[in-house]
Structure formats: structure tokens, C-alpha cells
Amino acid sequence: MSTTTTEQPPTLKTQLDQQVTEFRAADVAIQAMNESTAGLVITDIENKKEVAAVVEGHRMVKAYRVKISKRGKELRAPATAFGKEVLKEEKRLLGLIEPIETRLDNEREKLRAAERAAAEAEKKAAAEKLQGRIDAMNAVGGPVNLDMLANITDQSFELELRAAKEAEAERVAEQHRIEKEREAAAEAEQVERRAAMERENAARIEREKLAEENRVQQKELQRLKQAESQRVAAERPAIVADAIVTAGKAIAGDSREMSEPLLDDDANHAGRLRAMVDPFQETWDLSPNDVAAIQWALDRIAELEATA
């Protein structure tokens, strides 16, 4: 700092000491005024003595306040001038040192930039390393815990990755086994379905065969029945005639001559006659007179058989 031979203003400490001394004396005067005016009150505005005392006391206190303010300004004046001189010198010195600081700050900025670049590179490397660990875990189906993967050592990560690979291998093997079982079950089901279709086809063929055989049998039975009906129809006149002859012999009373032939040929005569009039047998299309004659003959034959 530059030095001059001009008279220097009093130091700040000197000013403060002087002010403190003066204002401490004012403390005593203020305390005295407080005590002297403590009893000044106006109980009646018509009481001129009370009013004059209050007005005079207030004027005295106000005048002392103005005196203190004025003296304060007077005491601050040297300090204000000193402050201005200090500020001026401060600005001069800052103007000298600022270029030096700026130059060195620019040089230091290189270090800060390098530190930021190193920090960014470290951050980027950490992010890439974390992403690599995440990708490695995802590739083997391992659990991805970001906090754990970001903070464990490389050795710990290798152990975690190996455990994940083993778990994934077991999972894949189990999945493969399940797929094999599913394929085997599907193949067995398909074989069983084909066997069931073959059995069903064989059963259908057998049913068709039996149905055909039954149809042939029914056709044959129908043919035999038709032939029998034709035969019976052809024999019907002889049977009816035989029934009438039998009835005539029964009326003639030739029971001795009729008993043995009737008994020997019952199946050909009496049995066929009964079938003719049985409502549950086949229809013979007989006239009412034929039915009555046959029934009468059967009754006579029954009587002959009972007395034979």
C-alpha cells in the first residue's frame, strides 16, 4: 500500500473510544431526565401547572435527543471519510490483484476441467461396467439388483454370475425334461387316438358285418315265413276239410274209429287247428264259419282225448 505525508484521520479505534466516552456521559443525563420526568402527568387539562410541566419536560427531552443525533453525525463524519478512503484504496488494490487472480484461475480451470473429465470418464466407465453386468445377468436369466451389481467387486460379481449360469442351466435342463415329457405324452396320446380310431373302425366294421348278417337272416326268415305262409295257405282247404270231416265223425259217434288216429296225429291235426283259431298266432284269414267249425271240432277232439 502507498504511504503519504498528509495528515491521517484519527483511527477507528480512537473514534470509537471518544464516542463511547461521550455517549456514556449522555447515559447519565438520560437517566436523570427519566427520573425528573417520571412524575409528570396531566390529570386535568385545565391545570396549567401540570400542562406547563409536561410541555417543558417534553421540550427538554426532545432537545437532548436532537443534540445526540447532531453529535452522532459529527462523530460519524471522520469515520465516513475514512471509510471512503478505505473503499477507494480497496478498489485500487483489487484492480491490481484481479488480473493476477484471473490468470491463475484460468490456469487452475485446466485442472478443474481435467478433474471433471476424469470424473465423467469414471462415471461413464462405471455405467458401462454396470450395464455390462446387467447384460451378463440378463443373458443367463439371473436376478438384476442394481444396487448390488453397482457396488460388489469383480470377484463377487463373477461368483454371482457363475451361480446364475448354473441356475439357468438347471432351469433349461428342467424345461427340456418337461418338454420331452410333454412331447412323449402327446405322442402317446396320438398313438392311443390312432388305436382308438382303429378299434372304433374295427367295431364299426363288425357292427356292419353283424347288421348285414342280421339283415340276411331276417331276409331268410321272412322268406321262410312267406314260404310257410304260402304252404299253409295251400294246405288250408285240406285242413279245414279235415276239421269238418273230424267234426262229422265226432257227430256220427264213431269215437272208437277216431280215437287212435287223432291221438297218433295230434301234431298234424289238433295242433294246427289250435293255431288257426289262436289270436296270438299268425293270421289265417278264415271266415267266421270256418273258425266256428274248427273250434267245434277241437272241442270234440278234446272230448275224445279225455275218454280215450
C-alpha positions as CSV (number, residue, x, y, z in Angstrom):
1,M,0.0,0.0,0.0
2,S,1.2,3.5,-0.8
3,T,2.1,6.0,2.0
4,T,1.7,9.8,2.1
5,T,2.8,12.6,4.3
6,T,-0.7,14.1,4.6
7,E,-2.3,14.1,8.0
8,Q,-4.2,10.9,8.5
9,P,-7.7,10.9,10.0
10,P,-8.0,9.5,13.5
11,T,-8.1,5.8,13.7
12,L,-11.4,3.9,14.0
13,K,-10.4,2.8,17.5
14,T,-9.7,6.4,18.6
15,Q,-13.1,7.5,17.2
16,L,-14.9,4.7,18.9
17,D,-13.2,5.4,22.2
18,Q,-14.2,9.1,22.0
19,Q,-17.8,8.2,21.1
20,V,-18.1,5.7,23.9
21,T,-16.8,8.3,26.4
22,E,-19.3,11.0,25.2
23,F,-22.3,8.6,25.0
24,R,-21.6,7.2,28.4
25,A,-21.9,10.7,29.8
26,A,-25.2,11.0,27.9
27,D,-26.4,7.8,29.6
28,V,-26.1,9.7,32.9
29,A,-28.0,12.7,31.6
30,I,-30.8,10.5,30.1
31,Q,-31.2,8.6,33.3
32,A,-31.5,11.9,35.2
33,M,-34.2,13.1,32.7
34,N,-36.1,9.9,33.1
35,E,-36.1,10.3,36.9
36,S,-37.1,14.0,36.7
37,T,-40.0,13.5,34.3
38,A,-41.2,10.2,35.8
39,G,-43.9,12.1,37.8
40,L,-45.0,14.4,35.1
41,V,-48.7,13.6,34.2
42,I,-51.7,15.6,33.2
43,T,-54.7,14.8,35.4
44,D,-56.7,17.8,34.3
45,I,-56.1,19.7,31.1
46,E,-57.3,22.8,32.9
47,N,-54.4,22.5,35.4
48,K,-52.0,24.9,33.7
49,K,-49.2,24.0,36.1
50,E,-49.3,20.3,35.2
51,V,-49.6,21.1,31.5
52,A,-46.7,23.5,31.6
53,A,-44.5,21.0,33.4
54,V,-45.2,18.2,30.9
55,V,-44.6,20.6,27.9
56,E,-41.4,21.8,29.4
57,G,-40.2,18.3,30.2
58,H,-41.0,17.1,26.7
59,R,-39.2,20.1,25.1
60,M,-36.1,19.3,27.2
61,V,-36.0,15.6,26.3
62,K,-36.6,16.4,22.6
63,A,-33.8,19.0,22.5
64,Y,-31.4,16.5,24.1
65,R,-32.4,13.9,21.5
66,V,-31.7,16.3,18.7
67,K,-28.4,17.2,20.3
68,I,-27.4,13.5,20.5
69,S,-28.3,12.9,16.8
70,K,-26.4,16.0,15.7
71,R,-23.3,14.9,17.7
72,G,-23.6,11.4,16.3
73,K,-23.4,12.8,12.8
74,E,-20.4,14.9,13.7
75,L,-18.7,11.9,15.2
76,R,-19.5,9.7,12.2
77,A,-18.2,12.3,9.7
78,P,-14.5,11.3,10.1
79,A,-15.4,7.7,10.0
80,T,-17.4,8.2,6.8
81,A,-14.4,10.0,5.2
82,F,-12.1,7.3,6.4
83,G,-14.5,4.6,5.0
84,K,-14.5,6.3,1.7
85,E,-10.7,6.4,1.6
86,V,-10.6,2.8,2.6
87,L,-13.0,1.8,-0.1
88,K,-11.0,3.8,-2.7
89,E,-7.8,2.1,-1.7
90,E,-9.6,-1.3,-1.7
91,K,-10.8,-0.8,-5.2
92,R,-7.3,0.2,-6.3
93,L,-5.7,-2.8,-4.8
94,L,-8.4,-5.2,-6.2
95,G,-7.8,-3.7,-9.6
96,L,-4.1,-4.7,-9.3
97,I,-4.7,-8.2,-8.0
98,E,-7.6,-9.2,-10.1
99,P,-5.7,-9.8,-13.4
100,I,-3.2,-12.0,-11.4
101,E,-6.1,-14.0,-9.8
102,T,-7.9,-14.3,-13.2
103,R,-4.7,-15.6,-14.9
104,L,-4.1,-18.2,-12.1
105,D,-7.8,-19.1,-12.0
106,N,-7.7,-19.8,-15.8
107,E,-4.7,-22.0,-15.2
108,R,-6.5,-23.7,-12.4
109,E,-9.5,-24.2,-14.5
110,K,-7.4,-26.5,-16.6
111,L,-7.0,-28.7,-13.5
112,R,-10.7,-28.5,-12.7
113,A,-11.6,-29.4,-16.3
114,A,-9.3,-32.3,-16.2
115,E,-10.8,-33.4,-12.9
116,R,-14.3,-33.1,-14.3
117,A,-13.3,-35.1,-17.4
118,A,-11.7,-37.7,-15.2
119,A,-14.9,-37.8,-13.1
120,E,-17.1,-38.1,-16.2
121,A,-14.8,-40.8,-17.6
122,E,-15.0,-42.7,-14.3
123,K,-18.8,-42.2,-14.2
124,K,-19.1,-43.4,-17.8
125,A,-16.8,-46.4,-17.1
126,A,-18.9,-47.3,-14.0
127,A,-22.1,-47.0,-16.0
128,E,-20.7,-49.1,-18.8
129,K,-19.4,-51.7,-16.3
130,L,-22.8,-51.8,-14.6
131,Q,-24.6,-52.2,-17.9
132,G,-22.2,-55.0,-18.8
133,R,-23.0,-56.8,-15.6
134,I,-26.7,-56.2,-16.2
135,D,-26.4,-57.6,-19.7
136,A,-24.4,-60.6,-18.5
137,M,-27.0,-61.4,-15.9
138,N,-29.9,-61.0,-18.3
139,A,-28.1,-63.3,-20.8
140,V,-28.2,-66.1,-18.2
141,G,-31.6,-65.2,-16.7
142,G,-30.0,-64.1,-13.4
143,P,-31.5,-61.7,-10.9
144,V,-30.8,-58.0,-11.6
145,N,-30.2,-56.0,-8.4
146,L,-28.9,-52.6,-9.5
147,D,-27.5,-51.6,-6.1
148,M,-25.8,-54.9,-5.6
149,L,-24.4,-55.0,-9.1
150,A,-23.1,-51.4,-8.9
151,N,-21.2,-52.0,-5.6
152,I,-19.8,-55.5,-5.5
153,T,-16.3,-56.4,-6.5
154,D,-15.4,-58.1,-9.8
155,Q,-14.6,-61.3,-7.9
156,S,-18.0,-61.2,-6.1
157,F,-19.7,-60.5,-9.5
158,E,-18.0,-63.5,-11.1
159,L,-19.4,-65.7,-8.3
160,E,-22.9,-64.2,-8.7
161,L,-22.7,-64.7,-12.5
162,R,-21.5,-68.3,-12.1
163,A,-24.3,-69.1,-9.7
164,A,-26.8,-67.5,-12.1
165,K,-25.4,-69.6,-15.0
166,E,-25.7,-72.8,-13.0
167,A,-29.3,-71.9,-12.0
168,E,-30.1,-71.1,-15.7
169,A,-28.6,-74.4,-16.8
170,E,-30.7,-76.3,-14.3
171,R,-33.8,-74.3,-15.4
172,V,-33.1,-75.1,-19.1
173,A,-32.5,-78.8,-18.3
174,E,-35.7,-78.9,-16.3
175,Q,-37.6,-77.1,-19.1
176,H,-36.1,-79.6,-21.6
177,R,-37.2,-82.5,-19.5
178,I,-40.7,-81.1,-19.2
179,E,-40.8,-80.6,-23.0
180,K,-39.6,-84.1,-23.6
181,E,-42.3,-85.5,-21.2
182,R,-44.9,-83.3,-22.9
183,E,-43.8,-84.5,-26.4
184,A,-43.8,-88.1,-25.2
185,A,-47.3,-87.7,-23.7
186,A,-48.5,-86.0,-26.9
187,E,-47.0,-88.8,-29.0
188,A,-48.6,-91.5,-26.7
189,E,-51.9,-89.7,-26.8
190,Q,-51.7,-89.6,-30.6
191,V,-50.8,-93.3,-30.7
192,E,-53.7,-94.1,-28.4
193,R,-56.0,-91.9,-30.5
194,R,-55.0,-93.8,-33.6
195,A,-55.5,-97.1,-31.8
196,A,-58.9,-95.9,-30.6
197,M,-59.8,-94.9,-34.2
198,E,-58.7,-98.4,-35.4
199,R,-60.7,-100.1,-32.7
200,E,-63.7,-97.9,-33.5
201,N,-63.2,-98.7,-37.2
202,A,-63.0,-102.4,-36.4
203,A,-66.0,-102.2,-34.2
204,R,-67.9,-100.3,-36.9
205,I,-66.9,-103.0,-39.5
206,E,-68.0,-105.7,-37.1
207,R,-71.3,-103.9,-36.5
208,E,-71.8,-103.5,-40.2
209,K,-71.0,-107.2,-40.6
210,L,-73.4,-108.3,-37.9
211,A,-76.0,-105.9,-39.3
212,E,-75.5,-107.5,-42.7
213,E,-75.7,-111.0,-41.3
214,N,-78.8,-110.0,-39.3
215,R,-80.3,-108.5,-42.5
216,V,-79.6,-111.7,-44.4
217,Q,-81.1,-113.7,-41.5
218,Q,-84.1,-111.5,-41.4
219,K,-84.5,-111.8,-45.1
220,E,-84.2,-115.6,-44.9
221,L,-86.7,-115.7,-42.0
222,Q,-89.0,-113.5,-44.0
223,R,-88.6,-115.8,-47.0
224,L,-89.2,-118.9,-44.9
225,K,-92.1,-117.3,-43.2
226,Q,-93.5,-116.3,-46.6
227,A,-92.9,-119.8,-47.9
228,E,-94.6,-121.3,-44.8
229,S,-97.5,-118.9,-45.2
230,Q,-97.8,-119.9,-48.9
231,R,-97.6,-123.6,-47.9
232,V,-100.2,-123.1,-45.1
233,A,-102.4,-121.2,-47.5
234,A,-102.1,-124.0,-49.9
235,E,-102.9,-126.6,-47.3
236,R,-105.7,-124.5,-45.7
237,P,-108.5,-126.1,-47.7
238,A,-107.4,-129.6,-46.7
239,I,-107.0,-128.6,-43.0
240,V,-110.4,-127.0,-42.9
241,A,-111.9,-130.0,-44.7
242,D,-110.1,-132.3,-42.3
243,A,-111.6,-130.3,-39.4
244,I,-115.0,-130.6,-40.9
245,V,-114.6,-134.4,-41.5
246,T,-113.3,-134.8,-38.0
247,A,-116.3,-133.0,-36.7
248,G,-118.7,-135.1,-38.8
249,K,-117.2,-138.3,-37.5
250,A,-117.5,-137.0,-34.0
251,I,-121.2,-136.3,-34.6
252,A,-121.7,-139.7,-36.1
253,G,-120.3,-141.1,-32.8
254,D,-117.5,-143.1,-34.4
255,S,-115.3,-142.5,-31.3
256,R,-113.7,-145.8,-31.4
257,E,-112.5,-145.4,-35.0
258,M,-111.4,-141.8,-34.4
259,S,-109.6,-142.1,-31.1
260,E,-106.4,-143.7,-32.2
261,P,-105.8,-141.7,-35.4
262,L,-106.4,-138.5,-33.6
263,L,-104.1,-139.4,-30.8
264,D,-101.3,-140.5,-33.2
265,D,-101.6,-137.5,-35.5
266,D,-102.2,-134.8,-32.9
267,A,-99.4,-132.6,-34.1
268,N,-100.7,-132.5,-37.6
269,H,-104.4,-132.1,-36.8
270,A,-105.3,-130.8,-33.4
271,G,-102.1,-128.6,-33.1
272,R,-102.6,-127.0,-36.4
273,L,-106.3,-126.5,-35.7
274,R,-105.5,-124.7,-32.5
275,A,-103.0,-122.5,-34.2
276,M,-105.7,-121.5,-36.7
277,V,-108.0,-120.1,-34.0
278,D,-105.3,-118.8,-31.7
279,P,-105.5,-114.9,-31.9
280,F,-101.8,-114.7,-30.9
281,Q,-100.6,-116.9,-33.8
282,E,-100.4,-115.7,-37.5
283,T,-103.5,-114.6,-39.3
284,W,-105.1,-117.3,-41.4
285,D,-107.8,-115.1,-42.9
286,L,-110.5,-117.7,-42.1
287,S,-114.2,-117.0,-42.4
288,P,-116.3,-116.9,-39.3
289,N,-117.9,-120.1,-40.3
290,D,-114.5,-121.8,-40.7
291,V,-113.4,-120.6,-37.3
292,A,-116.6,-121.8,-35.7
293,A,-116.3,-125.2,-37.4
294,I,-112.7,-125.7,-36.3
295,Q,-113.4,-124.6,-32.8
296,W,-116.3,-127.1,-32.6
297,A,-114.0,-129.8,-34.0
298,L,-111.3,-129.0,-31.4
299,D,-113.9,-129.3,-28.6
300,R,-115.0,-132.7,-29.9
301,I,-111.4,-133.9,-30.2
302,A,-110.7,-132.8,-26.6
303,E,-113.7,-134.8,-25.5
304,L,-112.5,-137.9,-27.4
305,E,-109.0,-137.5,-26.0
306,A,-110.4,-137.2,-22.5
307,T,-112.3,-140.5,-22.9
308,A,-109.5,-142.4,-24.7
